[in-house]
């Protein structure tokens, strides 16, 4: 897959998105951003926002980035993906927001990527704008994944793209909740598979 034109090297940003997955997100956002805003759930330090935001900027669109910036379960102390450099001793928790903002500034995306700092389920209950692209990459517990799916997919317009990260059909490869909501989307009859890139699944809203 051809690397997209980006204002910043993705390798310089902490995160778990594969370059080929990032390129697929870039292409999807380039195609969809002219039709309405894009939205991602799960920002971490801004790697996915770099790909999606750069595409939205090029297409004249906007990306809303939803995250409480306190880290998912797997980012907490004692878990596999904990990064002690992101720990805020004063708050007694992770705080990825300062790093996320530095990423946006370095990538010249502060006018394109709008951070919504809070819990996805709460923000979704008060959301009303149709979305052209929805990227779900938030908490990987079943509760969090279902809340993201049920809270946000009703806002996705016909023809819009639903992207889900960390979809592993084999349980030995990773957690199941992203795979479960991918299966839920297919079973709903509202989506068809558009593209598969490593652990990323792109579906089209019918």
C-alpha positions in Angstrom: 0.0 0.0 0.0 1.4 3.4 -1.0 2.2 5.6 2.1 0.0 8.7 2.2 1.4 12.2 2.3 1.7 13.1 6.0 3.0 16.2 7.7 4.7 14.1 10.5 6.4 10.7 10.6 3.8 8.2 12.2 6.7 6.3 13.7 7.4 9.2 16.0 4.0 8.9 17.7 3.2 6.4 20.4 0.4 4.1 19.3 -0.6 0.7 17.9 -1.8 1.4 14.4 0.1 -0.4 11.6 1.2 1.8 8.7 -0.9 -0.1 6.2 -3.9 0.3 8.4 -3.2 4.0 8.7 -3.0 4.3 4.9 -6.4 2.6 4.6 -7.9 5.0 7.1 -6.3 7.9 5.2 -7.8 6.7 1.9 -11.3 6.2 3.5 -11.2 9.7 5.1 -10.2 11.3 1.8 -13.2 9.7 0.1 -15.7 10.4 2.8 -14.7 13.8 4.4 -16.3 15.9 1.6 -19.7 14.4 2.7 -19.6 15.3 6.4 -17.5 15.1 9.5 -15.4 12.1 10.4 -15.1 10.9 14.0 -12.7 8.6 15.8 -13.2 6.9 19.2 -9.8 6.4 20.9 -7.1 9.0 20.3 -4.3 7.9 22.6 -1.3 10.0 21.5 -2.6 10.9 18.0 -1.3 8.3 15.5 -4.7 7.6 14.0 -5.6 11.3 14.2 -2.5 12.0 12.0 -3.8 9.8 9.2 -7.4 10.7 9.5 -6.7 14.4 10.2 -4.3 14.8 7.3 -6.9 13.3 4.9 -9.7 15.5 6.3 -7.5 18.6 5.9 -6.7 17.7 2.3 -10.3 17.1 1.6 -11.6 20.2 3.3 -13.2 18.3 6.1 -13.0 17.9 9.9 -12.2 15.1 12.3 -13.7 14.9 15.8 -11.5 12.9 18.2 -13.3 11.3 21.2 -11.2 10.1 24.2 -11.2 10.7 28.0 -7.3 10.5 27.7 -7.0 8.4 30.9 -6.1 5.2 29.0 -8.0 2.0 28.3 -7.9 -1.0 30.7 -4.9 -2.4 28.8 -3.0 0.8 29.4 -3.2 0.8 33.1 -0.4 -0.1 35.5 0.3 -3.8 35.6 -1.1 -4.4 32.2 0.8 -5.3 29.0 0.4 -1.9 27.2 1.2 0.4 30.2 3.6 3.3 29.4 4.9 4.8 32.6 6.0 8.0 30.8 2.3 8.9 30.3 1.5 8.6 34.0 0.2 11.8 35.7 1.2 11.4 39.4 -0.9 14.4 40.4 -4.1 12.9 38.9 -3.1 9.4 39.9 -3.9 8.2 36.3 -2.7 8.3 32.8 -3.0 11.5 30.9 -2.4 11.3 27.1 -4.0 14.6 26.3 -0.8 16.8 26.5 0.9 14.3 24.1 -2.1 14.2 21.8 -2.1 18.0 21.6 1.6 18.1 20.9 1.0 15.7 18.0 -1.7 17.9 16.5 0.5 21.0 16.8 3.5 19.3 15.2 1.4 18.0 12.4 -0.4 21.4 11.9 -3.7 19.8 12.4 -5.1 21.9 15.3 -7.7 23.6 13.1 -8.8 20.2 11.6 -8.8 17.8 14.4 -11.2 18.7 17.2 -10.6 17.0 20.6 -13.7 15.9 22.5 -12.4 15.0 26.0 -14.8 12.8 27.8 -16.3 9.3 27.8 -17.6 8.1 24.5 -21.0 6.9 25.7 -21.8 10.2 27.3 -20.8 12.3 24.3 -22.7 9.9 22.0 -25.9 10.5 23.9 -25.8 14.2 23.1 -24.5 13.9 19.5 -26.8 14.9 16.6 -24.6 15.5 13.5 -24.5 12.8 10.8 -21.1 11.3 10.3 -19.4 10.3 7.0 -16.8 8.1 8.7 -16.7 6.5 12.2 -13.5 4.8 13.5 -13.9 2.7 16.6 -10.7 2.1 18.4 -11.6 2.7 22.1 -11.7 0.5 25.1 -11.5 -3.2 24.3 -13.8 -4.5 27.1 -17.1 -5.8 25.9 -18.9 -3.1 27.7 -16.9 -0.3 26.1 -17.0 -1.8 22.6 -20.7 -2.3 22.7 -21.3 1.2 24.0 -19.2 2.6 21.2 -21.0 0.6 18.6 -24.5 1.2 19.8 -23.9 4.9 20.7 -22.3 6.0 17.5 -23.3 3.8 14.5 -26.9 5.3 14.4 -25.2 8.6 13.5 -23.4 7.2 10.5 -25.0 8.3 7.2 -25.9 6.0 4.4 -22.8 5.4 2.3 -20.6 6.2 5.3 -17.7 4.1 6.4 -17.5 2.2 9.7 -13.9 1.3 10.6 -13.1 -1.1 13.5 -9.5 -1.7 14.7 -8.0 -4.8 16.4 -10.4 -7.3 14.8 -8.9 -10.7 15.4 -11.0 -13.7 14.3 -8.6 -16.0 16.2 -8.8 -15.4 19.9 -5.1 -16.3 20.3 -4.2 -13.1 18.4 -6.0 -10.6 20.6 -9.1 -9.6 22.5 -12.6 -10.5 21.2 -14.8 -7.4 21.7 -13.7 -5.6 18.4 -14.3 -8.8 16.5 -17.7 -9.2 18.2 -18.9 -5.7 17.2 -17.6 -6.3 13.7 -19.8 -9.5 13.6 -22.7 -7.5 15.1 -22.4 -4.9 12.3 -22.5 -7.6 9.6 -25.4 -9.4 11.2 -27.4 -6.2 11.5 -27.9 -6.0 7.7 -27.0 -2.3 7.8 -23.4 -2.8 6.7 -21.3 -4.6 4.1 -17.6 -5.3 4.2 -15.6 -2.8 2.1 -12.0 -3.6 2.9 -9.8 -5.6 5.3 -6.3 -4.5 6.1 -4.5 -6.6 8.8 -6.6 -6.0 11.9 -8.6 -3.2 10.4 -12.1 -3.7 9.0 -13.8 -1.1 6.9 -17.6 -1.5 6.3 -20.0 0.6 4.3 -23.3 1.7 5.7 -26.1 0.7 3.4 
